[in-house]
């Protein structure tokens, strides 16, 4: 009985090892910081979060400075951009240690954008509104050095979206959001 058991164990061990040795390597994934934290612009993690939030990525690209970004469609016709920031390296070796959430609004003449900007900057701490040329910009920067949990990243994106929807309802009274 011991011989059969020993033969079975050895057979599984060597058979398992040879199967591992001949298995093709899995596709590389974006590195995740210790403890499962997200420590960089990670398109796979961001897509997963946006999907869970029922938001659609309309476009993904790299800007003229080489920073990766995705454009996300929102209910009511708005969109937001999620862009890698504090990037080092190029191509597949590039690491962006932060992300910028941003949206821009063109004035319609229906609302005083200066007043809306002053009120928002005074009352919405996680938001920064400012004039960018002839449009009003709303931005939020997330530092990911050392890593953030998926739940934390999702919460930050959710807060941004919530504030964006509130801004849309104030700036465009007939917006469907």
C-alpha positions as CSV (number, residue, x, y, z in Angstrom):
1,X,0.0,0.0,0.0
2,X,2.9,2.4,0.9
3,X,4.5,1.7,-2.5
4,X,1.3,2.5,-4.4
5,X,0.8,5.7,-2.4
6,X,4.5,6.7,-3.0
7,X,4.2,6.0,-6.7
8,X,1.0,8.0,-6.9
9,X,2.6,10.9,-5.1
10,X,5.8,10.8,-7.2
11,X,3.7,10.5,-10.4
12,X,1.6,13.5,-9.5
13,X,4.6,15.5,-8.5
14,X,6.7,14.8,-11.6
15,X,3.6,14.8,-13.9
16,X,2.5,18.1,-12.4
17,X,6.0,19.6,-12.8
18,X,6.3,18.5,-16.4
19,X,2.8,20.0,-17.1
20,X,3.9,23.3,-15.5
21,X,7.2,23.3,-17.5
22,X,5.4,22.9,-20.8
23,X,2.5,25.3,-20.1
24,X,2.7,28.5,-22.1
25,X,3.3,31.6,-19.9
26,X,0.3,33.7,-19.1
27,X,-0.1,37.2,-20.5
28,X,1.7,39.8,-18.4
29,X,-0.6,41.9,-16.3
30,X,0.0,45.4,-14.9
31,X,2.0,45.1,-11.7
32,X,0.0,45.6,-8.5
33,X,1.6,47.0,-5.4
34,X,2.0,44.9,-2.2
35,X,-1.3,44.0,-0.6
36,X,-3.2,44.1,-3.9
37,X,-3.0,47.9,-4.1
38,X,-3.2,49.7,-7.5
39,X,-0.1,52.0,-7.7
40,X,-0.4,53.3,-11.2
41,X,-2.7,54.2,-14.1
42,X,-4.0,50.6,-14.7
43,X,-6.4,50.5,-17.7
44,X,-7.6,47.0,-16.7
45,X,-8.5,48.0,-13.1
46,X,-10.1,51.3,-14.3
47,X,-12.2,49.5,-17.0
48,X,-13.4,47.1,-14.3
49,X,-14.4,49.9,-12.0
50,X,-16.1,51.9,-14.8
51,X,-18.0,48.7,-15.9
52,X,-19.2,48.2,-12.3
53,X,-20.4,51.8,-12.2
54,X,-22.2,51.2,-15.6
55,X,-20.1,53.8,-17.4
56,X,-18.8,53.3,-20.9
57,X,-15.3,53.9,-22.2
58,X,-15.8,55.6,-25.6
59,X,-12.1,56.0,-26.5
60,X,-8.6,55.1,-25.4
61,X,-5.4,56.7,-26.7
62,X,-2.2,58.5,-25.9
63,X,-1.9,62.3,-26.0
64,X,0.8,64.3,-27.7
65,X,2.9,64.2,-24.4
66,X,2.7,60.4,-24.4
67,X,0.2,60.1,-21.5
68,X,-2.4,57.4,-21.8
69,X,-6.0,58.4,-21.4
70,X,-9.6,57.1,-21.8
71,X,-12.7,59.1,-22.5
72,X,-15.8,58.0,-20.6
73,X,-19.4,58.6,-21.7
74,X,-21.8,59.7,-19.0
75,X,-25.6,59.9,-18.7
76,X,-26.9,63.3,-19.9
77,X,-24.3,63.7,-22.7
78,X,-21.3,64.6,-20.6
79,X,-18.0,62.9,-20.8
80,X,-14.9,62.7,-18.6
81,X,-11.3,62.0,-19.3
82,X,-9.2,59.8,-17.1
83,X,-5.5,60.4,-17.9
84,X,-2.3,58.9,-16.5
85,X,-0.1,61.6,-14.8
86,X,3.4,61.7,-13.3
87,X,4.5,59.3,-16.0
88,X,8.0,57.9,-16.4
89,X,9.3,55.7,-19.2
90,X,7.9,55.0,-22.6
91,X,5.7,52.5,-24.3
92,X,5.0,49.3,-22.4
93,X,7.6,50.3,-19.8
94,X,5.8,53.5,-19.0
95,X,4.5,53.9,-15.4
96,X,2.1,56.7,-14.5
97,X,1.9,57.2,-10.7
98,X,-1.3,59.2,-10.7
99,X,-4.5,59.8,-12.6
100,X,-6.3,63.0,-13.5
101,X,-10.1,63.1,-13.9
102,X,-11.2,66.0,-16.0
103,X,-14.1,67.5,-17.8
104,X,-14.6,70.8,-19.6
105,X,-17.8,72.8,-20.0
106,X,-18.5,75.5,-22.7
107,X,-20.6,78.4,-21.4
108,X,-24.2,78.5,-22.8
109,X,-25.1,82.0,-21.5
110,X,-27.9,80.5,-19.3
111,X,-25.8,80.4,-16.1
112,X,-23.2,82.7,-14.6
113,X,-20.1,80.3,-14.8
114,X,-18.0,82.6,-12.6
115,X,-20.6,82.4,-9.8
116,X,-21.0,78.7,-10.3
117,X,-17.2,78.2,-10.2
118,X,-16.8,80.3,-7.0
119,X,-19.6,78.5,-5.3
120,X,-18.2,75.0,-6.3
121,X,-14.7,75.9,-5.2
122,X,-15.9,77.1,-1.9
123,X,-18.3,74.2,-1.1
124,X,-16.9,71.1,-3.0
125,X,-13.6,70.3,-1.4
126,X,-12.7,67.3,-3.7
127,X,-13.3,69.5,-6.8
128,X,-11.3,72.2,-8.5
129,X,-13.0,74.3,-11.1
130,X,-11.1,76.9,-13.1
131,X,-11.2,78.7,-16.5
132,X,-9.2,76.9,-19.2
133,X,-9.3,79.3,-22.1
134,X,-12.9,79.8,-22.8
135,X,-14.2,76.7,-21.1
136,X,-14.8,75.9,-17.4
137,X,-12.6,72.9,-16.3
138,X,-13.4,70.5,-13.5
139,X,-10.5,68.3,-12.3
140,X,-9.5,65.9,-9.6
141,X,-6.0,64.5,-9.3
142,X,-5.4,61.1,-7.6
143,X,-2.0,60.3,-6.2
144,X,-1.3,56.6,-6.4
145,X,2.2,56.4,-5.0
146,X,2.5,53.4,-2.7
147,X,-0.9,52.2,-4.0
148,X,-4.6,52.6,-3.3
149,X,-7.2,49.9,-2.8
150,X,-9.6,49.2,-5.6
151,X,-12.4,50.3,-3.3
152,X,-10.6,53.6,-2.7
153,X,-10.1,54.2,-6.4
154,X,-13.7,53.4,-7.1
155,X,-14.9,55.8,-4.4
156,X,-12.7,58.6,-5.8
157,X,-14.1,58.1,-9.3
158,X,-17.7,57.8,-7.8
159,X,-17.3,61.1,-5.9
160,X,-16.0,62.8,-9.1
161,X,-19.0,61.5,-11.1
162,X,-21.4,62.6,-8.4
163,X,-20.0,66.1,-8.3
164,X,-19.9,66.2,-12.1
165,X,-23.6,65.3,-12.3
166,X,-24.4,68.0,-9.7
167,X,-22.4,70.5,-11.7
168,X,-24.2,69.5,-14.9
169,X,-27.6,70.1,-13.3
170,X,-26.5,73.6,-12.1
171,X,-24.7,74.7,-15.3
172,X,-27.2,73.2,-17.7
173,X,-30.7,73.4,-16.2
174,X,-32.2,71.2,-18.9
175,X,-29.5,68.4,-18.8
176,X,-30.8,64.8,-18.4
177,X,-28.6,63.3,-15.6
